[in-house]
Amino acid sequence: MSTSRLDMNFFGLREQPFAPTADPSYFCATRDHKACLYRLWNSIDERHGIALILGNYGTGKTTLLRKLMSGMASDPSKYNTAVLGSPIPSWTSFSLLEAIVNQFQLRPSDRTFGAYMQALNEYLLANRNRVSTLIIDDAQNLNKRGQLELLRLAQNLETPQHKLLNLVCFAQLEWSRVLEAAPNFLQRANLVYTLSAFSVADLREMIEFRLKQAGAQFAHAPDFGDAAIEVIHAFSEGNPRVAVGLCRNSLLLAAQLETRRVTVEMVLHTIEKTTTADVEKLTHLRGMGPAEAPQREETPIVVKAVGAEAAVAAAAAPHGNIRNFGQRANQILLQAARARQR
């Protein structure tokens, strides 16, 4: 059994609740995400054409995309969907058109721009009773005027009632500069939605949701203290992906120390050892808020040393002092090594 599996067993969890993948079952929709999905589904079902979802990396764009695809896949008689992931920036307009046609599984007889465009138009007309949607992930890679003009042309076919092709683009915020330079495309967008960073309340809800999804039970569940959550939020600046990574590594440290309480000291130690945070940022994080418990109170923690026949009991470092925490952890491991030699 892997070390990671043993760590999760300690907390009574079925699996790692903070895995680095965009698993839809671990998607905790904030108010912002719910508003985005509501508007997005409305735009798609009403066939309003172009919808643009913008956000910094790690804000949940890929997870929203997968939720969208999952919903469409559940009703194939209604939805006809193609997905184009990570288009290549150097693509010509024809290369982009070729990729789109291939995603709809079309095989035009002639390899010309006109033949490919005609094949796509005929296909959309033949499927006009279904909601046809092209989803593009990492759309910020499309930074040429010709590429955006091609997208405009591809979804320009319409009936008097609606568009025959929806276009949904997920992109990083940097794409907004490209869009502003292409008003002929941007002005045709029915929806432009920008995802915002998580609040502290959003982050706390996400942590609790993920733990519950992983099978957390009250008696054994990890407990992220309020101060720890605030430090995680401050370090991640509300970015869910960064926060999830920090939660994962902090939880592993808690498992190593065989404690279910994830304290601010553990989070600070994890930041210092597993990230590239500079001295200035670490100093700021260490100075955040009051300690989680009285300074003089010491909480017994059991540390498991590799190869030791018995666990070594020790006390946690004083609250608010990450350097003492790291030094104390090293002392415990050294004592365990000496015990094995005797």
SEFIVO-881220 format. One line per 4 residues: number of its first residue (from 1); their letters; for each residue z, x, y of C-alpha. Coordinates in nm, 2 decimals. Layout:
REM residues N
NUM	a	Z/X/Y  ...
END
This chain:
REM residues 342
1	msts	0.00/0.00/0.00  -0.09/0.14/0.34  0.17/0.24/0.60  0.03/-0.03/0.84
5	rldm	0.09/-0.30/0.57  0.44/-0.18/0.52  0.50/-0.19/0.89  0.39/-0.56/0.91
9	nffg	0.60/-0.64/0.60  0.91/-0.52/0.79  0.84/-0.79/1.05  0.75/-1.06/0.80
13	lreq	0.39/-1.07/0.92  0.08/-1.13/0.71  -0.13/-0.90/0.92  -0.15/-0.70/1.23
17	pfap	-0.12/-0.95/1.52  -0.27/-0.70/1.77  -0.58/-0.59/1.59  -0.85/-0.44/1.82
21	tadp	-1.12/-0.69/1.71  -1.22/-1.01/1.89  -1.11/-1.25/1.62  -1.15/-1.61/1.74
25	syfc	-0.85/-1.72/1.55  -0.64/-1.49/1.77  -0.79/-1.61/2.09  -0.52/-1.74/2.32
29	atrd	-0.70/-1.94/2.58  -0.54/-1.91/2.93  -0.60/-2.18/3.19  -0.88/-1.96/3.32
33	hkac	-1.05/-1.94/2.98  -1.01/-2.31/2.92  -1.17/-2.39/3.26  -1.46/-2.14/3.18
37	lyrl	-1.52/-2.29/2.84  -1.51/-2.65/2.98  -1.77/-2.57/3.25  -1.98/-2.37/3.00
41	wnsi	-2.00/-2.65/2.74  -2.09/-2.90/3.02  -2.37/-2.67/3.14  -2.50/-2.63/2.79
45	derh	-2.48/-2.99/2.67  -2.63/-3.12/2.99  -2.91/-2.85/2.96  -2.87/-2.73/3.32
49	gial	-3.02/-2.39/3.25  -2.86/-2.06/3.36  -2.49/-1.99/3.32  -2.34/-1.65/3.41
53	ilgn	-2.00/-1.54/3.29  -1.87/-1.23/3.47  -1.55/-1.03/3.41  -1.41/-0.68/3.38
57	ygtg	-1.41/-0.52/3.03  -1.15/-0.66/2.80  -1.11/-0.99/2.98  -1.22/-1.20/2.68
61	kttl	-1.59/-1.24/2.73  -1.68/-1.15/2.37  -1.41/-1.38/2.24  -1.54/-1.66/2.45
65	lrkl	-1.89/-1.59/2.32  -1.77/-1.61/1.96  -1.59/-1.94/2.03  -1.91/-2.07/2.18
69	msgm	-2.12/-1.96/1.88  -1.86/-2.10/1.64  -1.88/-2.44/1.81  -2.26/-2.44/1.80
73	asdp	-2.27/-2.33/1.44  -2.06/-2.63/1.34  -2.34/-2.87/1.45  -2.68/-2.71/1.37
77	skyn	-2.86/-3.04/1.40  -2.77/-3.05/1.77  -2.77/-2.68/1.87  -3.04/-2.43/1.83
81	tavl	-2.90/-2.09/1.92  -3.02/-1.73/1.95  -2.80/-1.43/2.04  -2.92/-1.11/2.20
85	gspi	-2.64/-0.85/2.20  -2.64/-0.53/2.42  -3.00/-0.52/2.54  -3.13/-0.17/2.62
89	pswt	-3.15/-0.09/2.99  -3.48/0.09/2.95  -3.66/-0.21/2.80  -3.97/-0.33/2.97
93	sfsl	-4.02/-0.70/3.04  -4.23/-0.73/2.73  -3.97/-0.55/2.51  -3.71/-0.80/2.63
97	leai	-3.95/-1.09/2.56  -4.02/-0.95/2.22  -3.64/-0.92/2.14  -3.59/-1.29/2.25
101	vnqf	-3.88/-1.41/2.04  -3.75/-1.22/1.74  -3.40/-1.37/1.78  -3.56/-1.72/1.76
105	qlrp	-3.73/-1.59/1.44  -4.09/-1.63/1.58  -4.38/-1.42/1.47  -4.67/-1.45/1.71
109	sdrt	-5.01/-1.35/1.57  -5.10/-1.14/1.87  -4.88/-0.87/2.02  -4.95/-0.96/2.38
113	fgay	-4.73/-1.09/2.66  -4.93/-1.41/2.68  -4.92/-1.48/2.31  -4.54/-1.42/2.29
117	mqal	-4.47/-1.64/2.59  -4.69/-1.92/2.45  -4.52/-1.90/2.11  -4.18/-1.93/2.28
121	neyl	-4.29/-2.23/2.49  -4.44/-2.41/2.19  -4.13/-2.35/1.99  -3.90/-2.49/2.26
125	lanr	-4.12/-2.79/2.30  -4.12/-2.85/1.93  -3.73/-2.83/1.94  -3.69/-3.04/2.25
129	nrvs	-3.46/-3.28/2.08  -3.21/-3.00/2.01  -3.01/-2.80/2.26  -3.18/-2.46/2.26
133	tlii	-2.97/-2.18/2.40  -3.02/-1.80/2.44  -2.69/-1.61/2.47  -2.70/-1.25/2.60
137	ddaq	-2.40/-1.03/2.57  -2.36/-0.71/2.78  -2.62/-0.86/3.02  -2.52/-0.60/3.28
141	nlnk	-2.76/-0.37/3.09  -3.05/-0.58/3.23  -3.07/-0.42/3.57  -3.44/-0.42/3.65
145	rgql	-3.60/-0.69/3.86  -3.88/-0.73/3.60  -3.62/-0.81/3.33  -3.45/-1.08/3.54
149	ellr	-3.79/-1.22/3.63  -3.88/-1.25/3.26  -3.55/-1.43/3.19  -3.64/-1.67/3.48
153	laqn	-3.98/-1.74/3.33  -3.84/-1.78/2.97  -3.61/-2.06/3.07  -3.84/-2.22/3.33
157	letp	-3.99/-2.46/3.09  -3.85/-2.81/3.14  -3.90/-3.18/3.10  -3.83/-3.43/3.39
161	qhkl	-3.48/-3.47/3.25  -3.36/-3.12/3.15  -3.43/-2.76/3.08  -3.57/-2.68/2.74
165	lnlv	-3.38/-2.35/2.72  -3.03/-2.27/2.83  -2.96/-1.91/2.92  -2.59/-1.79/2.89
169	cfaq	-2.52/-1.44/3.01  -2.19/-1.25/2.96  -2.17/-0.95/3.18  -1.93/-0.71/3.35
173	lews	-1.86/-0.76/3.72  -2.09/-0.47/3.81  -2.38/-0.70/3.73  -2.31/-0.90/4.05
177	rvle	-2.47/-0.63/4.26  -2.79/-0.66/4.05  -2.78/-1.04/4.08  -2.75/-1.03/4.45
181	aapn	-3.06/-0.82/4.47  -3.25/-1.08/4.27  -3.20/-1.41/4.45  -3.50/-1.57/4.28
185	flqr	-3.30/-1.56/3.96  -2.94/-1.60/4.09  -3.03/-1.92/4.29  -3.14/-2.09/3.97
189	anlv	-2.80/-2.04/3.81  -2.61/-2.36/3.75  -2.28/-2.18/3.68  -2.14/-1.85/3.78
193	ytls	-1.79/-1.80/3.66  -1.57/-1.49/3.71  -1.28/-1.44/3.46  -0.96/-1.32/3.63
197	afsv	-0.69/-1.09/3.50  -0.39/-1.22/3.30  -0.07/-1.31/3.48  0.26/-1.21/3.33
201	adlr	0.30/-1.56/3.20  -0.04/-1.55/3.04  0.05/-1.22/2.87  0.38/-1.35/2.73
205	emie	0.20/-1.66/2.60  -0.07/-1.44/2.43  0.19/-1.22/2.26  0.38/-1.52/2.13
209	frlk	0.06/-1.69/2.01  -0.06/-1.38/1.83  0.27/-1.32/1.65  0.27/-1.69/1.54
213	qaga	-0.08/-1.66/1.41  0.01/-1.35/1.21  0.29/-1.55/1.04  0.60/-1.45/1.25
217	qfah	0.92/-1.62/1.14  1.23/-1.64/1.36  1.45/-1.42/1.14  1.21/-1.13/1.12
221	apdf	0.98/-1.17/1.41  0.93/-0.89/1.66  1.09/-0.96/1.99  0.92/-0.83/2.31
225	gdaa	1.17/-0.83/2.59  1.09/-0.96/2.93  1.11/-0.62/3.09  0.88/-0.48/2.82
229	ievi	0.62/-0.75/2.88  0.63/-0.68/3.26  0.57/-0.31/3.20  0.28/-0.39/2.96
233	hafs	0.14/-0.62/3.22  0.18/-0.36/3.50  0.02/-0.08/3.29  -0.27/-0.30/3.17
237	egnp	-0.32/-0.46/3.51  -0.36/-0.79/3.33  -0.64/-0.67/3.11  -0.60/-0.84/2.77
241	rvav	-0.77/-0.56/2.57  -0.55/-0.29/2.71  -0.24/-0.50/2.67  -0.32/-0.57/2.31
245	glcr	-0.36/-0.20/2.23  -0.03/-0.12/2.40  0.14/-0.41/2.21  0.00/-0.28/1.88
249	nsll	0.12/0.08/1.93  0.46/-0.04/2.06  0.51/-0.26/1.75  0.43/0.04/1.53
253	laaq	0.70/0.24/1.71  0.95/-0.05/1.66  0.86/-0.05/1.29  0.92/0.32/1.26
257	letr	1.26/0.28/1.43  1.32/-0.03/1.20  1.42/-0.25/1.49  1.27/-0.59/1.57
261	rvtv	1.34/-0.56/1.94  1.05/-0.40/2.14  1.22/-0.27/2.45  1.09/-0.13/2.78
265	emvl	1.19/0.22/2.66  0.97/0.18/2.36  0.68/0.06/2.57  0.72/0.35/2.81
269	htie	0.74/0.60/2.52  0.42/0.45/2.38  0.24/0.48/2.71  0.34/0.84/2.75
273	kttt	0.23/0.93/2.39  -0.07/0.72/2.33  -0.25/0.68/2.67  -0.38/0.90/2.94
277	adve	-0.15/0.75/3.21  -0.09/1.01/3.48  0.25/1.12/3.61  0.23/0.89/3.92
281	klth	0.17/0.58/3.71  0.44/0.67/3.46  0.69/0.72/3.75  0.60/0.38/3.89
285	lrgm	0.64/0.21/3.55  0.98/0.38/3.49  1.10/0.25/3.82  1.01/-0.12/3.75
289	gpae	1.30/-0.37/3.74  1.64/-0.35/3.59  1.72/-0.23/3.24  1.72/-0.49/2.96
293	apqr	2.09/-0.43/2.87  2.39/-0.26/3.03  2.34/0.11/3.08  2.64/0.22/2.87
297	eetp	2.57/-0.01/2.58  2.41/0.16/2.28  2.22/-0.03/2.01  2.23/0.11/1.66
301	ivvk	1.88/0.18/1.53  1.78/0.31/1.19  1.50/0.56/1.18  1.30/0.63/0.87
305	avga	1.21/1.00/0.82  0.92/1.08/0.60  1.04/1.21/0.26  1.41/1.14/0.33
309	eaav	1.60/0.99/0.04  1.81/0.78/0.28  1.76/0.65/0.62  1.94/0.82/0.91
313	aaaa	2.14/0.60/1.14  2.12/0.68/1.51  2.16/0.52/1.85  1.89/0.43/2.09
317	aphg	1.84/0.63/2.41  2.01/0.50/2.73  1.80/0.22/2.87  1.55/0.31/3.14
321	nirn	1.52/0.68/3.03  1.20/0.74/2.83  1.26/1.12/2.82  1.60/1.08/2.66
325	fgqr	1.45/0.82/2.42  1.19/1.07/2.30  1.44/1.36/2.28  1.68/1.14/2.08
329	anqi	1.40/1.03/1.84  1.31/1.40/1.78  1.68/1.49/1.72  1.71/1.21/1.46
333	llqa	1.40/1.34/1.27  1.53/1.70/1.28  1.87/1.59/1.14  1.69/1.41/0.86
337	arar	1.49/1.73/0.78  1.81/1.94/0.77  1.98/1.68/0.55  1.69/1.72/0.30
341	qr	1.74/2.09/0.29  2.11/2.08/0.21
END
